[in-house]
Amino acid sequence: MSVGFQAFTNSGVFQIDGSTPNYQLTANLTAVSQQTSINTVYNNASMQFSGTFWLCTFTFRSDQPPIWAFVADGGVMVTPWDFTRNGNIYTVRLITTSQTTVRLFVYSRVSPPSSNFGFQVFDPSGTLIADASQPFCKVLDVVAGQYIDGYGWTVTGFPGVDTQSRSYGRPVAVACMWPAHYLSGSTNSSQRIWDIAEMSAVGVSGDVVTWELHRYNGGNPPNITCYRECMHYRFMVLDMTGVL
């Protein structure tokens, strides 16, 4: 840019300019996961099946499309189940591998604070794009992988758990997660239950992020029949310094 404001980190990474909106922390929510029956699949006769999981639900308002991040106490692993939007009201549902407290952090565009105190950056139209009074959404890493390589339909042996971890040297949370997902079976199909699931799960313990293909409600079958894309995953790691 030839005119305007720019800011860089001490390592030279571009951080703020006078025209690009920044996402900043607008909500910090907590919930304890509970054993909850949720709809899982339909069969070929359009009959609804369900399963019981440790589930927590968050509902929040955001006037702009948000980014939400999560971390569970005790390093317990979490899988995003779904989210819905009704106007500017968003609902996020997360599954945990055991009962725990889950913390959800919502990042979005911010409005000028009523205190009118601190450093602020506005674009030429007068829209606030950065505010020093609110923590910024700072991406440290993007993790992606494939439990089954490639693309397209396959019948193959079921992939392993493949537990991995990375350390970031600061408190972190997980955002924008696309989990690998497969519903393989039932603990009681006569009761319209279809609850054996293999899905990506991510746990955070301080500065360490651990992820795996987690088995919910039982073991996996010997083979898997699916599109390979079902076994691909991706998530972002956010710097939570000053927040956690």
Secondary structure, DSSP 8 states (H G I E B T S, - for coil): --SS-EEE-TTS-EEEESSS---EEEEEEEEE-EEEEEEEEE-TT--EEEEEEEEEEEEEE-SS--EEEEEEGGG--EEEEEEEEETTEEEEEEEESSS-EEEEEEEE-----TT--S-EEE-TTS-EEEETTS-B--EEEEEEEESS-SSSEEEEE------EEEE-SS-EEEEEEE--EEEEE-S-GGGTB--EEEEEEEEEETTEEEEEEEEESS---SEEEEEGGGGEEEEEEEE-TTT-
